[in-house]
Amino acid sequence: MRALIRTGTPKTLTYDTNHPEPNPAEYPECYTIRVKATALTRGELTWPEPLLPDIPVPGFDVAGEVVSTPIAPGEYAFKPGDEVYALTTFTWKGNARELSLATEKELSLKPKNLNWGEAASVPLSALSAYQALFIHGGLNSPEQGENSGKRVLVTAASGGVGIWGVQLAHEAGAEVVGTCSTANIDFVKGLGADTVIDYTKTDLLEWVTQGRESRGFDVILDCIGGQTLSASWKCARRGGKVISVAEPPDPKRPADGTAEDVEGVWFIVKANGNQLVEVTSLIEQGKARAVVDSVYELEQWGKAFERLEGGHAKGKVVLKVG
């Protein structure tokens, strides 16, 4: 079968037309999925976990059809022909291949109102934002109730995770501020941001300092790292949380100027089909939407990664597989 594989150094990729199909006997608790599309994540070729398989494959989002259920005895929630999507575990092969594997705990039925590429763009980014806000950030999820008085900052609000950070925080009833470039201001407003800061024209920390009591944040979802992450510490209210998906926040904590009891959180997103069901519900109700920057055929993987690593993608870069 066709697949994109990593060979040699961590960033070396090869297009393979004779890649071995997954053997269900080796993974008796897994569904076999016919992959329709997978999404790529910036920086994934530097991650250590995906290099553990003998022949690593990139792309950890998957949208496709169930081919077969697990061979281990038991009752299973999905059946052959079901249209599903998922974030799959980072220590297994990814999904830039025609047939892939997923566990039941990872899977959710695909939103009925999304095409394959749109569906593939959702899981990793949406789950990263969901877990940052509602598991590590302490906010109530949209199903749990309002977050009256809570203020949330999302940096790089037009990027893969940022898009979902804005939408989920908005749907959860928090006041949302997003940062982006001039070209994406209207786009981020359309996602539900109450205030959008153009980082090319306005310094975030200076903006917050002008009215720290009213402009400070209870939860900060940083998707950039570096100097932006360092400045984010000083933008948090007392008892707030600085959560980063870019790099660990604690080493970026300034020596002074941070409010009392502000906590830094670094985490690696986990596959979770139940949380994805909540995201699916929001999508099907029209309360959230997938954003695809561009779609490439599997054979065009070089152009896809070039677009991805250029740093200007609005939403996700998707590989069409089947």
Secondary structure, DSSP 8 states (H G I E B T S, - for coil): --EEEE-SSTT-EEEESS-----GGGSTTEEEEEEEEEEE-TTGGG-SGGG-SSS-----EEEEEEEE--SSSS--S--TT-EEEEE--TTS--S-BSEEEEETTTEEE--TT--HHHHHTSHHHHHHHHIIIIIIS----TTT---TT-EEEESSTTSHHHHHHHHHHHHTT-EEEEEE-GGGHHHHHHHT-SEEEETTT--HHHHHHTTHHHH-EEEEEESS-HHHHHHHHTTEEEEEEEEESSS-SGGG--SS---TT-EEEE------HHHHHHHHHHHHTTSS---EEEEEEGGGHHHHHHHHHTT--SSEEEEE--
